[in-house]
Each structure stands twice: as C-alpha cells, then as structure tokens.
C-alpha cells in the first residue's frame, strides 16, 4: 500500500514537471513568434522603415538588453522575425477565423499593450516542440521536409541534438528516394510509417558515427565490429521498431554451415530482418546467397504468425541493374548502400527533385498513351 502511494506521488510530480516544462517551451515559442510579428509589422510600416531602416533590430536589441539584462541579441531578434515569417502563413490559414474572433473581443490598445497571454490561450498556437528545435526547422525551405521533421520530432520525442543529426544526415531525402511520389507526400503528412518491408529502407544508410575512415581499407569484420560497438546508434539509424538479436548467426543443413552477419527483429512489421555486410561492390552471387538466408529463415526460423523475412545487403557500392535482373519481382530482399560520412544534402535534394520529375514525366506519358488508345477504340 505504501509503495503504491509513493509511486502515485512520484507520478504526480513527474507529470507536473512535464507540464511545467511543456508550458515553458510553449511560452517561449509564443513570445518569440509575437516578437517576430511586431518586428515585421513595424518594418512593413513605411514611416517606421524610413526612420529606422537597418537600425531597428540594433536599437531594439540595445533597449531590451538594458531592460532585461540579456537574451535579446540582434541574432535572437532576427530568429524571432524568421520564426514569424515561416510559421505565420500556416497559423493564419488554420486559425484565421478563431484569431479574428478573439481580436474582435479586445481593443486595439489592449493588443498593442502586450496583454497577449490574457488575450489568447497558449493552446491557440500550434507549437509543440522546444524553441531550439524551431531554430533548425524554420531554416528548412521545403515545407514538406520541414513538416516531416516536425512530425518525427514530436512522435519520437527527438532531442535538439538528434533532430540536428537527422537533418544533417538528410533523413528526409534518404527516405524519400526509397519511395514513390505518393509515398513522398505521405512522409510530409504522416512522417515515417512502417507498414511494408520497403518502408524501412533508406538510400543511403549514413554510418558516420562508426568512426571508420573512408580512405582507409577495412574488412567486413571491421565494419561488423564497429557496428556492434555502436549498436545503439546503428539501431537509431536503421529506424523504427528494430530489435537486435544476434551477430554471426549460424545455421546448418546438409553438413554445410553458414553465418548471417547481423540478425534483427522488427516489431512493427512482425518479422526478422537479416543484414549481410559488403565492403566492396555488390555482386549477383551476394544476392543469391541472401536469397538462401531468407528462405532458410522463412522455412525454419519464423513462426506461422510472423511475416516473411526481410533480407538487406548493406554494401559500399551497388549496381541497380544487377539487383533488378538478379532478384525476382515482389521479393523481400533489398540492397542498400551506406556512407561513412554525412551525405551531401544538396546533391540528395537534386536527386530527389529529378526523381519526382521522373514520376511526373511518366505520369504524363501514361496519360497520353491512354488517351491515344481511347481515340483508337473510337
């Protein structure tokens, strides 16, 4: 009874701390948003712009720091202005009617006198992350990409450092390049959803945290050992739902023994995921070997309730044509390249744009062919 009471009290305190922290984060975001709004409105006024020009932020920073001691550098004020400029359109679109209703109930003087938190409830604003998160998010020009990182940060309770790493590792582009156009749009609306085998793929996998130098020759054993040493980070890079089971998993038939480099289980897909590591260019015999591994797991390891095994060949280089010609259609085997450094984000963005354009071109061609076929039938 006493233990239960202690647990209830502790739970209450934890909830209170979470609530206080959440309220503090939201208050900071709302404050910066409204400071940004006031700066933008002041700058947009013709008389004010002529009077202050570029000196507005400098003068405002000097005044605020003299009054509040610190925290309002010109950089912070520019961030507040940027924050408002990025998020104001979406907020106004979602809540313009409610916003106007609230404003009609107060006088202009009250609004200008900064009675903000008495005028509008905090939950009127859609900010659900910390200010440090928005310092990254508001600099993402692609709205779909920004929305993806917002959803993932919220769902995964990402820290600022983790969000920064995922953004700089181009997570959005790497996931998008493994999907078709409709799935890319879904990323922006729902974040990463894991419903089918292909959903776990990234192109490429970024393994910069292993500490292996690109220019130094290393073996598959070196790569495996580095992954085992950094297993927690490797699991985070793999994505959602992965559980590590074994390394160098042995199985034997007809007196021949084979070893699978890494064995995982994905609880979201309810299936085994086996990974074979290749430090060179992927060859067709590597794909054949993986087919054997997958068949063995499907026939002798997985239960009837579990879904078919997924095989992933993690390789330094891969030829998509070799993969396509070797593997049967609708297979659960995939080849994924990896990098030992953070990928060039601009190059991935260009590749993604080309990828989307290919979908659009194919759609136009299909439409033309369908129209031509219809005309012939007539």
HELIX and SHEET records of a PDB file:
HELIX    1   1 UNK A    2  UNK A   44  1                                  43    
HELIX    2   2 UNK A   46  UNK A   52  1                                   7    
HELIX    3   3 UNK A   55  UNK A   68  1                                  14    
HELIX    4   4 UNK A   74  UNK A  104  1                                  31    
HELIX    5   5 UNK A  108  UNK A  112  1                                   5    
HELIX    6   6 UNK A  116  UNK A  119  1                                   4    
HELIX    7   7 UNK A  122  UNK A  124  5                                   3    
HELIX    8   8 UNK A  131  UNK A  137  1                                   7    
HELIX    9   9 UNK A  143  UNK A  156  1                                  14    
HELIX   10  10 UNK A  160  UNK A  168  1                                   9    
HELIX   11  11 UNK A  171  UNK A  176  1                                   6    
HELIX   12  12 UNK A  181  UNK A  190  1                                  10    
HELIX   13  13 UNK A  197  UNK A  200  5                                   4    
HELIX   14  14 UNK A  208  UNK A  210  5                                   3    
HELIX   15  15 UNK A  220  UNK A  229  1                                  10    
HELIX   16  16 UNK A  231  UNK A  238  1                                   8    
HELIX   17  17 UNK A  284  UNK A  300  1                                  17    
HELIX   18  18 UNK A  320  UNK A  326  1                                   7    
HELIX   19  19 UNK A  345  UNK A  377  1                                  33    
SHEET    1   A 6 UNK A 205  UNK A 206  0                                        
SHEET    2   A 6 UNK A 333  UNK A 339  1                                        
SHEET    3   A 6 UNK A 310  UNK A 317  1                                        
SHEET    4   A 6 UNK A 271  UNK A 281  1                                        
SHEET    5   A 6 UNK A 256  UNK A 266 -1                                        
SHEET    6   A 6 UNK A 242  UNK A 253 -1                                        
END                                                                             
